[in-house]
């Protein structure tokens, strides 16, 4: 994939936009841009948060973006006046906002509000638990990304970044990244051709020393320099 680096990502349920806005800004500054904000819509569904609350949370994105550029936000929800949050984020306009979920509604929110999309590779059985549609192979992933980017192009928006946890993620369950790297590295081109721009990895390291070793291995095997 094109990015020769690792990036930290922080996922939030946007239940109170103000502290999240401040926290993600601070993380962005501390990491020198190597951080992004992720809003996982599947988690809303799994925790039973109703549609109205989800909609309100999504609307808070406009308030966060206003805070990150140092301007007032008139609403209609979460209006903020006479309030400035300094210093401003390192990234112009604030940390990128990624929205997760496989549903049409999630993809619509990406088109309208997000900087990136986090589709979820999962079986039909798992989809019954997460309450977002199944996604079971690279071909289906490519089709959904192509449609999403077409929707963006239709409104004059560039193609969005796509972060994906590979279908081979179960190989990490052992706590050893060697098998995972061996399985995923040969498929990086296929993921890239599908439109994936970031590969997300959820290590199952058993200790901080194991984690360091896993990061080194991932860097060696998965990042093309």
C-alpha positions as CSV (number, residue, x, y, z in Angstrom):
1,X,0.0,0.0,0.0
2,X,1.3,3.5,-0.7
3,X,1.9,4.8,2.8
4,X,5.4,3.9,4.0
5,X,4.5,4.3,7.7
6,X,2.5,3.2,10.6
7,X,-0.4,5.3,12.0
8,X,-2.3,5.2,15.3
9,X,-6.1,5.3,15.1
10,X,-8.4,6.1,17.9
11,X,-12.1,5.0,17.9
12,X,-14.8,6.8,19.8
13,X,-18.5,6.6,20.4
14,X,-19.4,10.3,19.9
15,X,-21.6,10.7,23.0
16,X,-20.2,14.0,24.0
17,X,-18.4,15.8,21.2
18,X,-16.6,18.4,23.3
19,X,-14.1,16.2,25.2
20,X,-13.6,14.0,22.1
21,X,-12.8,17.1,20.0
22,X,-10.3,18.3,22.5
23,X,-8.7,14.8,23.0
24,X,-8.3,14.0,19.3
25,X,-6.8,17.4,18.7
26,X,-4.3,16.8,21.4
27,X,-3.5,13.4,20.1
28,X,-3.0,14.9,16.6
29,X,-0.5,17.5,17.9
30,X,1.4,14.9,20.0
31,X,1.6,12.4,17.2
32,X,2.5,15.1,14.6
33,X,-0.4,14.1,12.4
34,X,0.0,10.4,12.7
35,X,-3.4,9.8,14.2
36,X,-7.0,9.8,13.0
37,X,-10.4,9.7,14.5
38,X,-12.7,6.8,13.9
39,X,-16.5,6.7,14.5
40,X,-17.5,3.0,14.5
41,X,-21.2,2.9,13.5
42,X,-21.3,-0.9,14.2
43,X,-20.6,-0.1,17.9
44,X,-23.6,2.1,18.1
45,X,-25.8,-0.8,16.9
46,X,-24.1,-3.4,19.2
47,X,-24.6,-1.2,22.3
48,X,-28.2,-0.5,21.5
49,X,-27.9,3.2,21.0
50,X,-31.1,4.3,19.2
51,X,-31.3,5.9,15.8
52,X,-32.0,9.4,17.2
53,X,-28.9,9.3,19.4
54,X,-26.8,8.0,16.5
55,X,-28.0,10.8,14.3
56,X,-27.3,13.4,16.9
57,X,-23.8,12.1,17.4
58,X,-23.1,12.2,13.7
59,X,-24.3,15.8,13.6
60,X,-21.8,16.6,16.2
61,X,-19.1,16.1,13.6
62,X,-19.8,19.6,12.3
63,X,-19.3,21.0,15.8
64,X,-15.9,19.2,16.1
65,X,-14.7,20.4,12.7
66,X,-15.6,24.0,13.6
67,X,-13.7,23.7,16.9
68,X,-10.7,22.4,15.0
69,X,-10.5,25.4,12.7
70,X,-11.2,27.9,15.4
71,X,-14.6,29.2,14.2
72,X,-18.0,29.4,15.8
73,X,-20.6,26.8,15.0
74,X,-24.2,27.9,14.7
75,X,-25.9,24.5,14.8
76,X,-28.7,23.7,14.4
77,X,-27.4,21.4,17.1
78,X,-24.4,21.8,19.3
79,X,-24.0,25.5,18.7
80,X,-20.8,27.0,20.2
81,X,-20.2,30.7,20.6
82,X,-17.4,32.7,22.1
83,X,-15.3,29.6,22.5
84,X,-11.9,28.9,21.0
85,X,-9.9,25.7,21.4
86,X,-6.1,26.3,21.2
87,X,-3.7,25.3,19.9
88,X,-5.3,24.3,16.7
89,X,-4.5,20.7,15.3
90,X,-1.4,20.1,13.3
91,X,-3.5,18.9,10.4
92,X,-5.3,21.7,8.6
93,X,-9.0,21.3,9.3
94,X,-8.4,18.8,12.1
95,X,-7.7,15.1,12.3
96,X,-9.4,13.1,9.5
97,X,-12.7,11.5,10.5
98,X,-13.3,7.9,9.4
99,X,-16.7,6.3,9.7
100,X,-17.2,2.6,10.0
101,X,-19.9,0.1,9.1
102,X,-21.1,-1.8,6.0
103,X,-24.6,-0.4,5.7
104,X,-25.8,2.0,3.0
105,X,-26.4,4.6,5.7
106,X,-22.8,4.3,7.0
107,X,-21.5,4.7,3.4
108,X,-23.8,7.7,2.9
109,X,-22.3,9.3,6.0
110,X,-18.8,8.8,4.6
111,X,-19.8,10.5,1.4
112,X,-21.4,13.4,3.1
113,X,-19.2,13.8,6.2
114,X,-16.2,11.6,6.4
115,X,-12.6,11.5,5.2
116,X,-12.4,7.8,5.3
117,X,-14.3,4.5,5.5
118,X,-13.8,1.5,7.7
119,X,-15.7,-1.5,6.2
120,X,-15.9,-4.6,8.3
121,X,-14.9,-8.0,6.9
122,X,-17.3,-10.5,8.5
123,X,-19.5,-13.5,7.9
124,X,-23.3,-13.5,7.8
125,X,-23.2,-15.1,11.2
126,X,-21.1,-12.3,12.7
127,X,-23.3,-9.7,10.9
128,X,-26.3,-10.9,12.9
129,X,-24.3,-9.8,16.0
130,X,-22.8,-6.6,14.8
131,X,-26.0,-5.4,13.0
132,X,-24.2,-4.4,9.9
133,X,-24.2,-6.3,6.6
134,X,-21.8,-9.1,5.9
135,X,-18.7,-8.6,3.8
136,X,-16.9,-11.8,3.0
137,X,-14.3,-11.4,0.2
138,X,-12.1,-8.9,-1.6
139,X,-14.3,-8.9,-4.7
140,X,-17.3,-7.6,-2.7
141,X,-15.1,-5.1,-0.9
142,X,-13.9,-3.8,-4.3
143,X,-17.4,-3.3,-5.5
144,X,-18.5,-1.4,-2.4
145,X,-15.4,0.9,-2.5
146,X,-16.0,1.6,-6.2
147,X,-19.6,2.6,-5.6
148,X,-18.6,4.7,-2.6
149,X,-16.0,6.6,-4.7
150,X,-18.4,7.1,-7.5
151,X,-20.9,8.6,-5.0
152,X,-18.1,10.9,-3.8
153,X,-17.2,11.9,-7.4
154,X,-20.8,12.7,-8.1
155,X,-20.7,15.5,-5.5
156,X,-17.2,16.7,-6.5
157,X,-15.5,15.0,-3.6
158,X,-12.2,13.1,-4.1
159,X,-12.0,9.4,-3.4
160,X,-11.8,8.6,0.3
161,X,-9.2,6.6,2.2
162,X,-10.3,3.1,3.1
163,X,-8.9,1.4,6.2
164,X,-9.5,-2.4,6.4
165,X,-8.7,-5.2,8.8
166,X,-7.8,-8.0,6.5
167,X,-10.0,-11.1,6.1
168,X,-7.0,-13.1,7.5
169,X,-7.3,-11.3,10.9
170,X,-8.1,-14.6,12.7
171,X,-4.5,-15.6,12.2
172,X,-3.6,-13.1,14.9
173,X,-5.6,-15.0,17.5
174,X,-2.5,-17.0,18.5
175,X,-0.7,-13.9,19.6
176,X,1.9,-14.3,16.9
177,X,2.0,-12.1,13.8
178,X,4.2,-14.3,11.7
179,X,1.4,-16.4,10.1
180,X,-0.7,-13.2,9.6
181,X,2.1,-11.4,7.8
182,X,2.8,-14.5,5.6
183,X,-0.8,-14.7,4.6
184,X,-1.5,-11.0,4.0
185,X,1.7,-9.7,2.4
186,X,1.1,-11.6,-0.9
187,X,-2.4,-10.1,-1.0
188,X,-1.5,-6.4,-0.5
189,X,-1.7,-5.7,-4.2
190,X,-5.2,-7.2,-4.3
191,X,-6.3,-5.1,-1.4
192,X,-4.8,-2.0,-3.0
193,X,-6.5,-2.8,-6.3
194,X,-9.8,-3.1,-4.5
195,X,-9.3,0.5,-3.2
196,X,-7.9,-0.1,0.3
197,X,-5.4,2.6,1.2
198,X,-4.7,1.5,4.8
199,X,-4.4,-2.0,6.3
200,X,-5.5,-2.0,9.9
201,X,-4.0,-4.5,12.3
202,X,-5.4,-5.4,15.8
203,X,-2.4,-7.2,17.4
204,X,-3.1,-9.9,20.0
205,X,0.3,-9.5,21.6
206,X,0.5,-11.0,25.1
207,X,2.9,-8.4,26.5
208,X,4.5,-5.1,25.7
209,X,7.7,-6.8,24.6
210,X,5.6,-9.1,22.3
211,X,3.9,-6.0,21.0
212,X,7.2,-4.3,20.1
213,X,8.3,-7.5,18.3
214,X,5.0,-7.6,16.4
215,X,5.2,-4.0,15.3
216,X,8.8,-4.6,14.1
217,X,7.6,-7.7,12.2
218,X,4.6,-5.9,10.7
219,X,6.9,-3.0,9.7
220,X,9.4,-5.4,8.1
221,X,6.9,-7.6,6.2
222,X,4.0,-5.3,5.4
223,X,5.5,-1.9,4.6
224,X,7.1,-1.4,1.2
225,X,9.9,1.1,1.2
